[in-house]
Amino acid sequence: MKETGENPLHLKSLNHISLLCRSMEESIDFYQNVLGFFPIRRPGSFNFDGAWLYGFGIGIHLLQSEEPDNLPKKGAINPKDNHISFQCESMGAVEKKLKDMGINYVQALVEEGGIHVDQLFFHDPDGFMIEICNCDNLPVIPLGDGMSRSCSQLNLQIMQQKQQIHQMV
């Protein structure tokens, strides 16, 4: 099934992500005090334990696992694992805060056509991966029909054009 429309489901934005938790209190504390989300009202008709938090235009819905000991345990921080990414104002400030809080993290650097993107990856209390980055350094370039999934050449061309424009000014 090939869709030709830009928005076949008429989506507006990301609303929330839901995460299973071993400890509701520990997860609430993490999402409030590490990432800066705040609790919001959750419908009282739910018959299971959970909490809703909100920040940065999205919701985090925490669900207390009925079998917390059976949740997968993650050890190593792997940037290629499932994760949610947040844009930040200062990578230096984020790194300092993570160090001050004793949160283990892994750094990564993406370089594309002369553009550098810094990334920090760490886990929430249940092993879900969080990325903090300055990803807005990379342009968002839609791929056209028949174009490969790799944008390397296109990004390089755009950067070269930007450099040429900058030199002319």
C-alpha positions as CSV (number, residue, x, y, z in Angstrom):
1,M,0.0,0.0,0.0
2,K,1.7,3.2,-1.1
3,E,0.3,6.5,0.2
4,T,0.9,9.6,-1.8
5,G,-0.5,12.1,0.7
6,E,1.7,13.9,3.1
7,N,-0.5,13.1,6.1
8,P,-2.7,10.1,5.4
9,L,-3.9,9.8,9.0
10,H,-4.3,13.5,9.5
11,L,-1.8,13.4,12.5
12,K,-1.1,16.7,14.4
13,S,1.7,15.8,16.9
14,L,3.1,13.3,19.2
15,N,0.8,13.1,22.2
16,H,2.5,10.7,24.7
17,I,4.6,7.6,25.2
18,S,3.6,4.9,27.7
19,L,6.2,3.1,29.8
20,L,5.9,0.1,32.1
21,C,7.6,0.7,35.5
22,R,8.9,-1.4,38.3
23,S,8.4,1.3,40.8
24,M,6.0,4.1,40.1
25,E,7.6,6.4,42.7
26,E,11.1,6.0,41.4
27,S,9.9,6.6,37.8
28,I,7.9,9.7,38.8
29,D,10.9,11.0,40.6
30,F,13.2,10.5,37.6
31,Y,10.9,12.1,35.0
32,Q,10.2,15.0,37.3
33,N,13.6,15.7,38.8
34,V,15.9,14.6,36.0
35,L,13.9,15.5,32.8
36,G,11.7,18.2,34.2
37,F,8.2,16.8,33.5
38,F,5.4,17.6,35.9
39,P,2.4,15.4,37.0
40,I,-0.9,16.1,35.4
41,R,-4.4,14.7,36.2
42,R,-5.1,11.2,35.1
43,P,-8.6,9.9,34.4
44,G,-10.0,8.3,37.6
45,S,-11.8,5.7,35.6
46,F,-8.6,3.7,35.0
47,N,-8.5,0.5,37.1
48,F,-4.7,0.2,37.2
49,D,-1.9,2.1,38.9
50,G,-0.2,4.8,36.8
51,A,0.8,8.4,36.5
52,W,0.7,11.0,33.8
53,L,3.4,13.6,33.4
54,Y,3.7,16.4,30.9
55,G,6.4,18.6,29.5
56,F,7.9,19.9,26.3
57,G,4.7,19.3,24.4
58,I,4.4,15.6,25.1
59,G,3.1,13.3,27.8
60,I,4.8,10.5,29.6
61,H,2.3,7.9,30.8
62,L,3.8,5.7,33.5
63,L,2.1,2.3,34.0
64,Q,2.9,0.2,37.1
65,S,3.9,-3.2,35.9
66,E,1.8,-6.1,37.4
67,E,4.9,-8.2,37.2
68,P,7.8,-5.8,37.9
69,D,10.4,-8.6,38.3
70,N,9.6,-9.9,34.8
71,L,10.4,-6.6,33.1
72,P,13.5,-6.9,31.0
73,K,16.7,-5.7,32.7
74,K,19.1,-3.6,30.6
75,G,22.7,-3.3,31.5
76,A,24.8,-1.7,28.9
77,I,23.8,1.7,27.4
78,N,23.3,1.0,23.7
79,P,22.6,4.1,21.6
80,K,21.1,1.8,19.0
81,D,18.3,0.6,21.4
82,N,14.8,2.0,21.5
83,H,14.8,5.5,22.9
84,I,13.1,8.8,23.1
85,S,15.2,11.9,22.2
86,F,15.0,15.4,23.7
87,Q,16.6,18.5,22.2
88,C,18.5,20.6,24.8
89,E,19.8,24.2,25.1
90,S,23.2,23.2,26.4
91,M,25.0,19.9,26.1
92,G,27.6,21.0,28.6
93,A,24.9,21.8,31.2
94,V,23.2,18.4,30.6
95,E,26.5,16.5,31.0
96,K,27.3,18.4,34.2
97,K,23.9,17.7,35.7
98,L,24.1,14.0,34.8
99,K,27.5,13.8,36.5
100,D,26.2,15.7,39.6
101,M,23.3,13.3,39.8
102,G,25.5,10.2,39.4
103,I,23.7,9.1,36.2
104,N,25.8,6.9,33.9
105,Y,25.7,7.9,30.3
106,V,27.3,7.3,27.0
107,Q,28.4,10.1,24.6
108,A,28.1,9.9,20.8
109,L,28.9,12.3,18.0
110,V,27.2,12.4,14.6
111,E,29.0,14.2,11.9
112,E,27.3,14.9,8.6
113,G,28.5,17.3,5.9
114,G,30.5,19.4,8.4
115,I,27.6,19.5,10.9
116,H,28.2,18.0,14.4
117,V,25.5,16.7,16.6
118,D,26.4,15.7,20.2
119,Q,24.4,13.0,21.9
120,L,24.1,11.7,25.5
121,F,22.4,8.4,26.2
122,F,21.2,7.1,29.6
123,H,18.6,4.9,31.1
124,D,15.5,5.7,33.2
125,P,15.0,3.6,36.3
126,D,13.5,0.8,34.2
127,G,16.1,0.7,31.5
128,F,14.3,2.7,28.9
129,M,16.8,4.7,26.9
130,I,16.8,8.5,26.9
131,E,18.8,10.6,24.5
132,I,19.7,14.3,24.9
133,C,21.1,16.0,21.9
134,N,21.6,19.2,19.9
135,C,20.0,17.5,16.9
136,D,18.5,20.7,15.6
137,N,21.9,21.3,14.1
138,L,20.9,18.8,11.4
139,P,18.5,20.0,8.7
140,V,15.3,18.0,8.3
141,I,15.3,17.0,4.6
142,P,12.4,14.9,3.3
143,L,13.3,12.1,1.0
144,G,11.7,12.2,-2.5
145,D,10.3,9.3,-4.3
146,G,12.9,6.8,-5.5
147,M,15.6,8.4,-3.3
148,S,17.6,6.2,-1.0
149,R,17.3,6.3,2.7
150,S,20.8,7.7,3.1
151,C,20.8,11.5,3.1
152,S,24.6,11.8,3.2
153,Q,25.1,13.1,-0.3
154,L,22.1,15.5,-0.1
155,N,23.3,16.9,3.2
156,L,26.7,17.4,1.9
157,Q,25.4,19.3,-1.1
158,I,23.2,21.5,1.1
159,M,26.2,22.3,3.3
160,Q,28.3,23.1,0.3
161,Q,25.6,25.5,-1.0
162,K,25.4,27.1,2.5
163,Q,29.1,27.6,2.5
164,Q,29.0,29.2,-0.9
165,I,26.2,31.5,0.1
166,H,28.1,32.4,3.3
167,Q,31.3,33.2,1.3
168,M,29.3,35.5,-1.1
169,V,27.9,37.5,1.8
